[in-house]
């Protein structure tokens, strides 16, 4: 059994995280939360892209007070992102938030932690403790010299003990850093010590291209080791891209079904514009909701073999290509008609 399945299961607004639950994808709004219209519009975009859970920033009371109006218009669990001010957590909890991300060690004393723990317990609101290598406690930096996996786990342990002291155990944990090796090592260590569900992420990864690579390596490594229950890709980009990238990482790790494109890297044997064709096919299969593999191969040397393994395939020839389904050649089409023929075939089969 994978480690992810041995963790405790928490429920975030009806969506299970941990235990035998499917790995979920999260993103975070970059709208002003008190701007309800803009926030709702973005949440709907996330949902349409396949997002499972959405986080919103709660930097002030106006944001906390906007929670009911936002919740009324969306049907996806909402997580309040709160730093330092326990009163914002109490307000968000009272106004119907589904989960809170807050570090109890940073909210100013036992009484405040107790108040938040009680407010959340009463309403079955889980808390995510978000350890971040960039904001470790000074005493841990002094002890370890710099952010290390051990320092991050010790930080998590401290926050967990605080919540446990007030009889609160509905916890999820993240161990983010902006360097992939540190992130991976910290999560590995955390998964050995704690049985709370883990929210995976590499933080501050940069723009879409760089961030996608770092997230895919970091999150993907952990997922393939059986670690991680929910993921958030962080990109300096439109956050809808985070959702799409997260889903693609889950598919690559074999944890999410859906349509999968296989295409060859092209070489001296290629006699059609395969790069253009692969991009066109990728774009046009995006919305098709089937668990299938589509192969777009450049030639008849390796092409038919790969295409045969796939559910649907194209193997290029000279300005033309073979169209195949489950290894059976259905016909030869000129280059300009290949993509249409493939998409028509898939759609026709999908409707049956
Ligand atoms: S499938 Fe054919 S064209 Fe594509 S890389 Fe392989 S040999 Fe080259």
Boltz pocket constraint, residues with backbone or C-beta under 6 A from the ligand:
constraints:
  - pocket:
      binder: B
      contacts: [[A, 264], [A, 265], [A, 266], [A, 267], [A, 268], [A, 269], [A, 270], [A, 297], [A, 298], [A, 299], [A, 300], [A, 301], [A, 302], [A, 303]]
      max_distance: 6.0
